[in-house]
């Protein structure tokens, strides 16, 4: 959500509608959709309402089930970075490392720091909106959902986001689906093993 408008209301339905409006504005009648984590759940909600606008869909390390809120450490880390008095990106990195041990998450957060016009550092993402609506982000797909779009699920070998029970639910909801495990990767598959991630993605889209 970096440079795009932020919204106090933050749900999957709203984000799916944002995508629908974007495609209309850009005159995109049909597209391949790929989403990671929260973006993947957004893609699923979009598919429920606008399946005619999707050719193929790739879901990266996210199941359609409910996820309990589990990002408190990340919230604490972001709050530890006093952006009002921050003097450098290095200082932000040091503060994040005092709270977080996950290098991928630290680097992801640092990419969201930017210099404002009045020459101070700030977050591009709407942190207060995310924190206030985080329970919404764990939301499950509606009961008895059916998605008939050709779909590829990619999961990291070291990630726990898609388990055996999730596979059963995925195959109940998605009628045309494949599930592939990417080796040497946790939740941030595209960053941790981009080579295999890209190979599987391109092969699926070109098939």
MDAnalysis code that builds the backbone (N, CA, C; Angstrom):
import MDAnalysis as mda
import numpy as np

u = mda.Universe.empty(621, n_residues=207, atom_resindex=np.repeat(np.arange(207), 3), trajectory=True)
u.add_TopologyAttr("name", ["N", "CA", "C"] * 207)
u.add_TopologyAttr("resid", np.arange(1, 208))
u.add_TopologyAttr("resname", ["UNK", "UNK", "UNK", "UNK", "UNK", "UNK", "UNK", "UNK", "UNK", "UNK", "UNK", "UNK", "UNK", "UNK", "UNK", "UNK", "UNK", "UNK", "UNK", "UNK", "UNK", "UNK", "UNK", "UNK", "UNK", "UNK", "UNK", "UNK", "UNK", "UNK", "UNK", "UNK", "UNK", "UNK", "UNK", "UNK", "UNK", "UNK", "UNK", "UNK", "UNK", "UNK", "UNK", "UNK", "UNK", "UNK", "UNK", "UNK", "UNK", "UNK", "UNK", "UNK", "UNK", "UNK", "UNK", "UNK", "UNK", "UNK", "UNK", "UNK", "UNK", "UNK", "UNK", "UNK", "UNK", "UNK", "UNK", "UNK", "UNK", "UNK", "UNK", "UNK", "UNK", "UNK", "UNK", "UNK", "UNK", "UNK", "UNK", "UNK", "UNK", "UNK", "UNK", "UNK", "UNK", "UNK", "UNK", "UNK", "UNK", "UNK", "UNK", "UNK", "UNK", "UNK", "UNK", "UNK", "UNK", "UNK", "UNK", "UNK", "UNK", "UNK", "UNK", "UNK", "UNK", "UNK", "UNK", "UNK", "UNK", "UNK", "UNK", "UNK", "UNK", "UNK", "UNK", "UNK", "UNK", "UNK", "UNK", "UNK", "UNK", "UNK", "UNK", "UNK", "UNK", "UNK", "UNK", "UNK", "UNK", "UNK", "UNK", "UNK", "UNK", "UNK", "UNK", "UNK", "UNK", "UNK", "UNK", "UNK", "UNK", "UNK", "UNK", "UNK", "UNK", "UNK", "UNK", "UNK", "UNK", "UNK", "UNK", "UNK", "UNK", "UNK", "UNK", "UNK", "UNK", "UNK", "UNK", "UNK", "UNK", "UNK", "UNK", "UNK", "UNK", "UNK", "UNK", "UNK", "UNK", "UNK", "UNK", "UNK", "UNK", "UNK", "UNK", "UNK", "UNK", "UNK", "UNK", "UNK", "UNK", "UNK", "UNK", "UNK", "UNK", "UNK", "UNK", "UNK", "UNK", "UNK", "UNK", "UNK", "UNK", "UNK", "UNK", "UNK", "UNK", "UNK", "UNK", "UNK", "UNK", "UNK", "UNK", "UNK", "UNK", "UNK", "UNK"])
u.atoms.positions = np.array([
    [0.818, -1.222, 0.000],
    [0.000, 0.000, 0.000],
    [0.845, 1.263, 0.000],
    [2.149, 1.126, -0.205],
    [3.073, 2.250, -0.121],
    [2.567, 3.602, -0.569],
    [2.617, 3.876, -1.875],
    [2.238, 5.195, -2.380],
    [0.751, 5.285, -2.692],
    [0.041, 4.177, -2.665],
    [-1.399, 4.208, -2.938],
    [-2.151, 4.734, -1.711],
    [-3.380, 5.190, -1.876],
    [-4.127, 5.767, -0.742],
    [-4.322, 4.763, 0.386],
    [-4.253, 5.240, 1.627],
    [-4.527, 4.404, 2.791],
    [-5.980, 4.586, 3.204],
    [-6.532, 3.556, 3.828],
    [-7.942, 3.573, 4.211],
    [-8.067, 3.110, 5.651],
    [-8.841, 3.809, 6.457],
    [-9.041, 3.400, 7.850],
    [-9.737, 2.052, 7.939],
    [-10.591, 1.741, 6.961],
    [-11.259, 0.435, 6.894],
    [-10.377, -0.495, 6.079],
    [-10.090, -1.657, 6.651],
    [-9.045, -2.518, 6.103],
    [-9.529, -3.953, 6.173],
    [-10.170, -4.438, 5.107],
    [-10.693, -5.806, 5.056],
    [-10.324, -6.426, 3.711],
    [-10.471, -7.750, 3.625],
    [-10.197, -8.419, 2.361],
    [-11.206, -8.019, 1.294],
    [-12.466, -7.825, 1.703],
    [-13.479, -7.409, 0.744],
    [-13.115, -6.058, 0.119],
    [-12.649, -5.132, 0.958],
    [-12.272, -3.808, 0.467],
    [-11.065, -3.898, -0.455],
    [-10.059, -4.696, -0.070],
    [-8.868, -4.819, -0.906],
    [-9.182, -5.519, -2.228],
    [-10.085, -6.515, -2.190],
    [-10.498, -7.176, -3.432],
    [-11.217, -6.189, -4.340],
    [-12.006, -5.307, -3.747],
    [-12.700, -4.294, -4.535],
    [-11.709, -3.280, -5.111],
    [-10.648, -2.967, -4.343],
    [-9.589, -2.089, -4.860],
    [-8.987, -2.681, -6.130],
    [-8.730, -3.989, -6.099],
    [-8.146, -4.660, -7.255],
    [-9.106, -4.616, -8.440],
    [-10.378, -4.825, -8.176],
    [-11.407, -4.775, -9.223],
    [-11.446, -3.394, -9.877],
    [-11.421, -2.354, -9.050],
    [-11.450, -0.984, -9.570],
    [-10.175, -0.666, -10.356],
    [-9.036, -1.158, -9.852],
    [-7.773, -0.940, -10.562],
    [-7.811, -1.553, -11.955],
    [-8.302, -2.787, -12.041],
    [-8.364, -3.453, -13.342],
    [-9.297, -2.705, -14.285],
    [-10.399, -2.203, -13.765],
    [-11.320, -1.426, -14.597],
    [-10.680, -0.121, -15.061],
    [-10.008, 0.570, -14.135],
    [-9.359, 1.843, -14.472],
    [-8.292, 1.660, -15.549],
    [-7.565, 0.530, -15.455],
    [-6.487, 0.259, -16.410],
    [-6.973, -0.518, -17.637],
    [-8.296, -0.752, -17.688],
    [-8.914, -1.479, -18.817],
    [-8.303, -2.871, -19.009],
    [-8.085, -3.552, -17.884],
    [-7.588, -4.935, -17.904],
    [-8.797, -5.858, -17.756],
    [-9.167, -6.511, -18.841],
    [-10.379, -7.341, -18.805],
    [-10.146, -8.665, -18.081],
    [-8.923, -9.195, -18.211],
    [-8.608, -10.488, -17.595],
    [-7.114, -10.545, -17.323],
    [-6.727, -11.178, -16.208],
    [-5.301, -11.199, -15.853],
    [-4.951, -12.456, -15.081],
    [-3.661, -12.764, -15.052],
    [-3.138, -13.754, -14.116],
    [-2.888, -13.017, -12.806],
    [-3.334, -13.592, -11.709],
    [-3.225, -12.950, -10.395],
    [-2.270, -13.754, -9.521],
    [-1.321, -13.063, -8.880],
    [-0.419, -13.718, -7.935],
    [-0.401, -12.909, -6.645],
    [-0.473, -13.600, -5.519],
    [-0.459, -12.902, -4.245],
    [0.269, -13.707, -3.184],
    [0.991, -12.997, -2.317],
    [1.720, -13.638, -1.223],
    [1.079, -13.266, 0.101],
    [0.873, -14.255, 0.974],
    [0.386, -14.032, 2.336],
    [-0.932, -13.259, 2.322],
    [-0.966, -12.053, 2.881],
    [-2.193, -11.263, 2.892],
    [-2.675, -10.978, 1.467],
    [-1.731, -10.767, 0.553],
    [-2.097, -10.555, -0.846],
    [-2.717, -11.798, -1.457],
    [-2.274, -12.969, -0.983],
    [-2.842, -14.225, -1.468],
    [-4.287, -14.383, -1.013],
    [-4.550, -14.032, 0.239],
    [-5.930, -14.113, 0.742],
    [-6.815, -13.099, 0.013],
    [-6.264, -11.934, -0.289],
    [-7.000, -10.945, -1.073],
    [-7.369, -11.515, -2.444],
    [-6.426, -12.213, -3.071],
    [-6.675, -12.821, -4.376],
    [-7.805, -13.845, -4.294],
    [-7.840, -14.627, -3.201],
    [-8.910, -15.605, -3.031],
    [-10.273, -14.925, -2.936],
    [-10.356, -13.857, -2.142],
    [-11.613, -13.131, -2.013],
    [-12.012, -12.497, -3.346],
    [-11.030, -12.004, -4.101],
    [-11.303, -11.446, -5.418],
    [-11.870, -12.528, -6.340],
    [-11.298, -13.725, -6.278],
    [-11.741, -14.827, -7.135],
    [-13.180, -15.239, -6.859],
    [-13.601, -15.112, -5.608],
    [-14.980, -15.487, -5.263],
    [-16.009, -14.594, -5.955],
    [-15.672, -13.322, -6.148],
    [-16.615, -12.364, -6.724],
    [-16.375, -12.095, -8.207],
    [-15.135, -12.267, -8.652],
    [-14.796, -11.847, -10.016],
    [-13.982, -12.917, -10.743],
    [-14.438, -14.138, -10.696],
    [-13.697, -15.243, -11.320],
    [-13.533, -15.031, -12.822],
    [-14.453, -14.297, -13.439],
    [-14.389, -14.056, -14.877],
    [-13.247, -13.120, -15.265],
    [-12.631, -12.480, -14.259],
    [-11.545, -11.535, -14.539],
    [-10.166, -12.174, -14.352],
    [-10.139, -13.477, -13.988],
    [-8.864, -14.156, -13.724],
    [-8.665, -15.311, -14.697],
    [-7.481, -15.363, -15.323],
    [-7.135, -16.497, -16.177],
    [-6.554, -17.621, -15.330],
    [-5.496, -17.302, -14.590],
    [-4.876, -18.246, -13.661],
    [-4.497, -17.494, -12.391],
    [-4.363, -18.248, -11.292],
    [-4.057, -17.615, -10.013],
    [-2.955, -18.390, -9.292],
    [-2.017, -17.657, -8.695],
    [-0.954, -18.270, -7.899],
    [-1.054, -17.746, -6.474],
    [-1.188, -18.660, -5.531],
    [-1.321, -18.342, -4.114],
    [-0.023, -18.729, -3.419],
    [0.654, -17.756, -2.831],
    [1.971, -17.999, -2.252],
    [1.904, -18.049, -0.727],
    [2.094, -19.251, -0.203],
    [2.222, -19.534, 1.233],
    [1.082, -18.956, 2.078],
    [-0.130, -19.308, 1.706],
    [-1.312, -18.907, 2.477],
    [-2.442, -19.888, 2.186],
    [-3.117, -20.332, 3.237],
    [-4.272, -21.212, 3.094],
    [-5.553, -20.390, 3.234],
    [-6.698, -20.943, 2.847],
    [-7.952, -20.191, 2.960],
    [-8.535, -20.153, 4.370],
    [-7.863, -20.776, 5.332],
    [-8.406, -20.884, 6.689],
    [-8.161, -19.636, 7.531],
    [-8.702, -19.664, 8.748],
    [-8.493, -18.581, 9.709],
    [-7.099, -18.708, 10.329],
    [-6.411, -17.579, 10.484],
    [-5.114, -17.522, 11.165],
    [-5.236, -16.605, 12.380],
    [-4.877, -17.126, 13.534],
    [-4.886, -16.288, 14.737],
    [-3.819, -15.209, 14.608],
    [-4.032, -14.077, 15.233],
    [-3.088, -12.960, 15.192],
    [-1.749, -13.403, 15.790],
    [-0.686, -13.259, 15.014],
    [0.614, -13.768, 15.465],
    [1.754, -12.828, 15.077],
    [1.443, -11.547, 14.934],
    [2.470, -10.594, 14.498],
    [2.846, -9.593, 15.588],
    [2.600, -9.947, 16.843],
    [2.853, -8.995, 17.908],
    [4.321, -8.574, 17.968],
    [5.223, -9.505, 17.695],
    [6.655, -9.169, 17.723],
    [6.994, -8.126, 16.656],
    [6.360, -8.241, 15.497],
    [6.597, -7.272, 14.425],
    [6.047, -5.905, 14.819],
    [4.843, -5.892, 15.398],
    [4.264, -4.615, 15.849],
    [5.167, -3.952, 16.884],
    [5.669, -4.750, 17.812],
    [6.546, -4.211, 18.853],
    [7.823, -3.646, 18.235],
    [8.345, -4.347, 17.232],
    [9.568, -3.884, 16.574],
    [9.338, -2.559, 15.861],
    [8.225, -2.444, 15.151],
    [7.921, -1.197, 14.437],
    [7.758, -0.046, 15.429],
    [7.079, -0.318, 16.541],
    [6.871, 0.724, 17.552],
    [8.188, 1.144, 18.209],
    [9.161, 0.240, 18.238],
    [10.451, 0.565, 18.853],
    [11.250, 1.557, 18.016],
    [10.868, 1.680, 16.737],
    [11.542, 2.626, 15.847],
    [10.810, 3.966, 15.941],
    [11.359, 4.874, 16.696],
    [10.747, 6.189, 16.897],
    [11.030, 7.057, 15.667],
    [10.149, 6.938, 14.662],
    [10.418, 7.599, 13.382],
    [10.463, 9.122, 13.509],
    [9.767, 9.667, 14.506],
    [9.760, 11.126, 14.681],
    [11.168, 11.639, 14.957],
    [11.930, 10.873, 15.740],
    [13.279, 11.301, 16.119],
    [14.383, 10.484, 15.451],
    [14.027, 9.746, 14.408],
    [14.981, 8.875, 13.727],
    [15.930, 9.707, 12.866],
    [17.234, 9.405, 12.966],
    [18.215, 10.194, 12.213],
    [18.783, 9.462, 11.008],
    [18.664, 8.112, 10.981],
    [19.231, 7.358, 9.861],
    [18.556, 6.000, 9.735],
    [18.692, 5.394, 8.558],
    [18.163, 4.046, 8.339],
    [18.920, 3.033, 9.203],
    [20.225, 3.299, 9.404],
    [21.038, 2.407, 10.224],
    [20.494, 2.350, 11.647],
    [20.071, 3.477, 12.167],
    [19.499, 3.509, 13.513],
    [18.212, 2.695, 13.570],
    [17.398, 2.772, 12.535],
    [16.164, 1.983, 12.475],
    [16.482, 0.495, 12.455],
    [17.511, 0.127, 11.663],
    [17.911, -1.276, 11.580],
    [18.362, -1.804, 12.938],
    [19.134, -1.024, 13.659],
    [19.610, -1.442, 14.981],
    [18.448, -1.662, 15.945],
    [17.470, -0.775, 15.901],
    [16.323, -0.920, 16.803],
    [15.477, -2.139, 16.447],
    [15.334, -2.406, 15.159],
    [14.577, -3.585, 14.734],
    [15.283, -4.856, 15.183],
    [16.611, -4.875, 15.084],
    [17.364, -6.071, 15.463],
    [17.298, -6.341, 16.975],
    [17.036, -5.328, 17.755],
    [16.888, -5.523, 19.201],
    [15.626, -6.292, 19.546],
    [14.666, -6.299, 18.606],
    [13.368, -6.941, 18.868],
    [13.146, -8.181, 18.021],
    [13.652, -8.164, 16.773],
    [13.393, -9.258, 15.838],
    [14.655, -10.059, 15.531],
    [14.477, -11.372, 15.343],
    [15.581, -12.249, 14.955],
    [15.459, -12.722, 13.516],
    [14.345, -12.377, 12.866],
    [14.079, -12.838, 11.507],
    [14.628, -11.829, 10.497],
    [15.715, -12.205, 9.828],
    [16.381, -11.292, 8.907],
    [15.469, -10.871, 7.753],
    [14.683, -11.805, 7.222],
    [13.802, -11.484, 6.094],
    [12.786, -10.410, 6.481],
    [12.221, -10.537, 7.683],
    [11.239, -9.553, 8.144],
    [11.888, -8.203, 8.384],
    [13.087, -8.211, 8.956],
    [13.810, -6.948, 9.192],
    [14.045, -6.216, 7.873],
    [14.516, -6.939, 6.859],
    [14.795, -6.307, 5.563],
    [13.509, -5.833, 4.888],
    [12.438, -6.601, 5.055],
    [11.137, -6.200, 4.499],
    [10.673, -4.883, 5.119],
    [10.797, -4.778, 6.436],
    [10.384, -3.555, 7.124],
    [11.237, -2.368, 6.698],
    [12.547, -2.579, 6.591],
    [13.446, -1.485, 6.217],
    [13.144, -0.952, 4.819],
    [12.660, -1.818, 3.929],
    [12.316, -1.369, 2.578],
    [11.136, -0.400, 2.587],
    [10.398, -0.379, 3.683],
    [9.231, 0.493, 3.788],
    [9.546, 1.842, 4.431],
    [10.815, 2.062, 4.770],
    [11.223, 3.369, 5.296],
    [11.587, 4.284, 4.130],
    [11.140, 5.539, 4.178],
    [11.490, 6.468, 3.108],
    [11.698, 7.871, 3.668],
    [12.420, 8.694, 2.900],
    [12.657, 10.081, 3.298],
    [11.513, 10.943, 2.784],
    [10.849, 11.662, 3.672],
    [9.749, 12.539, 3.292],
    [10.299, 13.833, 2.691],
    [9.392, 14.666, 2.170],
    [9.810, 15.926, 1.557],
    [10.468, 16.869, 2.562],
    [10.055, 16.752, 3.836],
    [10.686, 17.604, 4.853],
    [11.896, 16.933, 5.500],
    [12.463, 15.953, 4.752],
    [13.739, 15.314, 5.104],
    [13.717, 14.610, 6.462],
    [12.669, 13.826, 6.682],
    [12.632, 12.950, 7.847],
    [12.201, 11.564, 7.382],
    [12.528, 10.553, 8.179],
    [12.165, 9.179, 7.826],
    [10.766, 8.846, 8.329],
    [10.045, 8.048, 7.539],
    [8.712, 7.614, 7.943],
    [8.404, 6.291, 7.251],
    [7.364, 5.605, 7.721],
    [6.929, 4.352, 7.114],
    [5.993, 4.637, 5.942],
    [6.151, 3.901, 4.857],
    [5.222, 4.038, 3.743],
    [3.893, 3.349, 4.044],
    [3.930, 2.233, 4.738],
    [2.679, 1.517, 5.014],
    [1.884, 2.228, 6.107],
    [0.581, 2.002, 6.119],
    [-0.290, 2.590, 7.132],
    [-0.289, 1.735, 8.386],
    [0.699, 1.931, 9.240],
    [0.870, 1.049, 10.396],
    [-0.348, 1.073, 11.321],
    [-0.870, 2.244, 11.604],
    [-2.007, 2.331, 12.529],
    [-3.231, 1.605, 11.974],
    [-3.448, 1.691, 10.648],
    [-4.581, 0.992, 10.030],
    [-4.392, -0.524, 10.117],
    [-3.158, -0.966, 9.875],
    [-2.879, -2.403, 9.940],
    [-3.066, -2.929, 11.360],
    [-2.498, -2.227, 12.334],
    [-2.598, -2.683, 13.717],
    [-4.051, -2.715, 14.184],
    [-4.820, -1.720, 13.794],
    [-6.208, -1.630, 14.244],
    [-7.081, -2.733, 13.641],
    [-6.736, -3.179, 12.433],
    [-7.580, -4.150, 11.727],
    [-6.930, -5.522, 11.581],
    [-5.916, -5.812, 12.390],
    [-5.150, -7.044, 12.183],
    [-5.983, -8.309, 12.326],
    [-6.996, -8.292, 13.181],
    [-7.843, -9.475, 13.324],
    [-8.559, -9.799, 12.020],
    [-8.889, -8.776, 11.242],
    [-9.528, -8.985, 9.944],
    [-8.627, -9.781, 9.012],
    [-7.311, -9.636, 9.198],
    [-6.370, -10.271, 8.290],
    [-6.269, -11.787, 8.504],
    [-6.785, -12.260, 9.635],
    [-6.789, -13.695, 9.874],
    [-8.009, -14.380, 9.300],
    [-8.884, -13.619, 8.717],
    [-10.202, -14.074, 8.279],
    [-10.143, -15.264, 7.321],
    [-11.111, -16.169, 7.497],
    [-11.229, -17.320, 6.608],
    [-12.142, -17.004, 5.437],
    [-12.051, -17.791, 4.368],
    [-13.003, -17.661, 3.279],
    [-14.385, -18.111, 3.759],
    [-15.456, -17.584, 3.175],
    [-16.808, -17.988, 3.578],
    [-17.004, -19.494, 3.426],
    [-17.879, -20.050, 4.251],
    [-18.181, -21.475, 4.183],
    [-18.684, -21.855, 2.794],
    [-18.321, -23.060, 2.382],
    [-18.788, -23.637, 1.108],
    [-18.321, -22.834, -0.104],
    [-17.192, -22.162, 0.024],
    [-16.640, -21.430, -1.116],
    [-16.188, -22.413, -2.191],
    [-16.367, -22.022, -3.445],
    [-15.916, -22.838, -4.574],
    [-15.215, -21.920, -5.571],
    [-13.981, -22.293, -5.938],
    [-13.212, -21.520, -6.910],
    [-12.737, -22.475, -7.994],
    [-13.130, -22.199, -9.240],
    [-12.855, -23.118, -10.346],
    [-11.734, -22.629, -11.255],
    [-11.052, -21.575, -10.867],
    [-9.951, -21.019, -11.652],
    [-8.713, -21.926, -11.506],
    [-7.967, -22.186, -12.574],
    [-6.704, -22.928, -12.431],
    [-5.795, -22.205, -11.434],
    [-5.409, -22.905, -10.367],
    [-4.685, -22.262, -9.265],
    [-3.480, -23.086, -8.845],
    [-2.384, -22.394, -8.609],
    [-1.172, -23.024, -8.086],
    [-0.894, -22.481, -6.695],
    [-0.753, -23.376, -5.721],
    [-0.325, -23.001, -4.372],
    [1.159, -23.304, -4.241],
    [1.925, -22.310, -3.821],
    [3.349, -22.493, -3.539],
    [3.560, -22.299, -2.041],
    [4.249, -23.245, -1.414],
    [4.528, -23.113, 0.012],
    [6.010, -23.330, 0.271],
    [6.525, -22.673, 1.306],
    [7.920, -22.833, 1.659],
    [8.134, -24.093, 2.481],
    [9.235, -24.786, 2.236],
    [9.510, -26.038, 2.950],
    [9.692, -25.809, 4.444],
    [10.121, -24.588, 4.825],
    [10.332, -24.283, 6.238],
    [9.189, -23.452, 6.832],
    [8.133, -23.283, 6.070],
    [7.006, -22.471, 6.532],
    [5.900, -23.366, 7.079],
    [5.173, -22.855, 8.059],
    [4.059, -23.632, 8.616],
    [2.698, -23.100, 8.212],
    [2.663, -22.260, 7.193],
    [1.404, -21.623, 6.807],
    [0.440, -22.573, 6.090],
    [0.974, -23.594, 5.409],
    [0.118, -24.565, 4.729],
    [0.505, -25.960, 5.191],
    [-0.369, -26.579, 5.997],
    [-0.123, -27.913, 6.525],
    [-0.951, -28.964, 5.812],
    [-0.903, -30.211, 6.308],
    [-1.643, -31.311, 5.682],
    [-3.144, -31.072, 5.726],
    [-3.651, -30.602, 6.859],
    [-5.081, -30.326, 6.953],
    [-5.502, -29.219, 5.989],
    [-4.618, -28.266, 5.794],
    [-4.905, -27.186, 4.851],
    [-5.025, -27.725, 3.430],
    [-4.219, -28.724, 3.089],
    [-4.277, -29.306, 1.749],
    [-5.670, -29.850, 1.461],
    [-6.275, -30.507, 2.442],
    [-7.624, -31.072, 2.259],
    [-8.636, -29.967, 1.981],
    [-8.556, -28.881, 2.763],
    [-9.496, -27.774, 2.579],
    [-9.272, -27.094, 1.231],
    [-8.016, -26.928, 0.859],
    [-7.702, -26.302, -0.426],
    [-8.330, -27.090, -1.573],
    [-8.212, -28.416, -1.526],
    [-8.736, -29.253, -2.605],
    [-10.260, -29.317, -2.599],
    [-10.879, -28.989, -1.455],
    [-12.335, -28.910, -1.401],
    [-12.841, -27.617, -2.040],
    [-12.093, -26.548, -1.869],
    [-12.511, -25.239, -2.377],
    [-12.103, -25.042, -3.828],
    [-10.866, -25.446, -4.168],
    [-10.317, -25.213, -5.506],
    [-10.453, -26.484, -6.341],
    [-11.198, -26.399, -7.424],
    [-11.479, -27.592, -8.233],
    [-10.350, -27.924, -9.200],
    [-9.495, -26.948, -9.518],
    [-8.387, -27.149, -10.454],
    [-7.126, -26.591, -9.793],
    [-6.467, -27.422, -8.979],
    [-5.405, -26.891, -8.129],
    [-4.191, -27.807, -8.065],
    [-3.014, -27.205, -7.953],
    [-1.770, -27.921, -7.687],
    [-1.112, -27.267, -6.481],
    [-0.419, -28.082, -5.680],
    [0.298, -27.564, -4.513],
    [1.757, -27.999, -4.636],
    [2.665, -27.039, -4.647],
    [4.090, -27.329, -4.800],
    [4.855, -26.735, -3.616],
    [5.767, -27.519, -3.077],
    [6.621, -27.052, -1.980],
    [7.951, -26.559, -2.543],
    [8.306, -25.329, -2.192],
    [9.574, -24.743, -2.642],
    [10.646, -25.033, -1.593],
    [11.738, -25.685, -1.967],
    [12.780, -26.035, -0.991],
    [13.557, -24.807, -0.511],
    [14.173, -24.960, 0.647],
    [15.066, -23.915, 1.189],
    [14.373, -22.562, 1.291],
    [13.129, -22.577, 1.736],
    [12.385, -21.322, 1.854],
    [11.397, -21.400, 3.008],
    [11.242, -20.269, 3.689],
    [10.214, -20.136, 4.707],
    [9.014, -19.432, 4.104],
    [8.426, -18.500, 4.851],
    [7.225, -17.812, 4.394],
    [7.528, -16.855, 3.240],
    [8.746, -16.278, 3.210],
    [9.106, -15.296, 2.182],
    [9.743, -16.015, 0.990],
    [8.976, -16.859, 0.342],
    [9.504, -17.746, -0.704],
    [10.199, -16.970, -1.822],
    [9.555, -15.935, -2.311],
    [10.076, -15.197, -3.463],
    [11.397, -14.512, -3.160],
    [11.666, -14.243, -1.878],
    [12.932, -13.618, -1.491],
    [13.980, -14.654, -1.106],
    [13.537, -15.785, -0.542],
    [14.471, -16.783, -0.024],
    [14.922, -17.797, -1.070],
    [14.064, -18.093, -2.045],
    [14.460, -18.984, -3.139],
    [13.831, -18.475, -4.438],
    [14.274, -17.301, -4.892],
    [13.648, -16.694, -6.072],
    [13.798, -17.521, -7.351],
    [14.885, -18.271, -7.475],
    [15.120, -19.044, -8.703],
    [14.034, -20.095, -8.893],
    [13.820, -20.957, -7.888],
    [12.809, -22.009, -8.013],
    [11.407, -21.401, -8.026],
    [11.202, -20.359, -7.233],
    [9.915, -19.667, -7.215],
    [9.544, -19.200, -8.620],
    [10.483, -18.570, -9.298],
    [10.227, -18.061, -10.643],
    [10.010, -19.197, -11.635],
    [10.808, -20.259, -11.512],
    [10.664, -21.404, -12.422],
    [9.265, -22.004, -12.336],
    [8.780, -22.248, -11.126],
    [7.467, -22.855, -10.939],
    [6.350, -21.914, -11.377],
    [6.537, -20.622, -11.113],
    [5.531, -19.632, -11.503],
    [5.400, -19.540, -13.018],
    [6.523, -19.396, -13.711],
    [6.507, -19.252, -15.160],
    [5.991, -20.529, -15.834],
    [6.401, -21.694, -15.321],
    [5.944, -22.957, -15.903],
    [4.428, -23.088, -15.794],
    [3.871, -22.695, -14.669],
    [2.430, -22.772, -14.473],
    [1.698, -21.805, -15.404],
    [2.186, -20.602, -15.510],
    [1.513, -19.596, -16.342],
    [1.606, -19.943, -17.829],
    [2.708, -20.569, -18.222],
    [2.906, -20.880, -19.644],
    [2.309, -22.213, -20.080],
    [1.931, -23.033, -19.128],
    [1.408, -24.367, -19.437],
    [0.054, -24.254, -20.145],
])
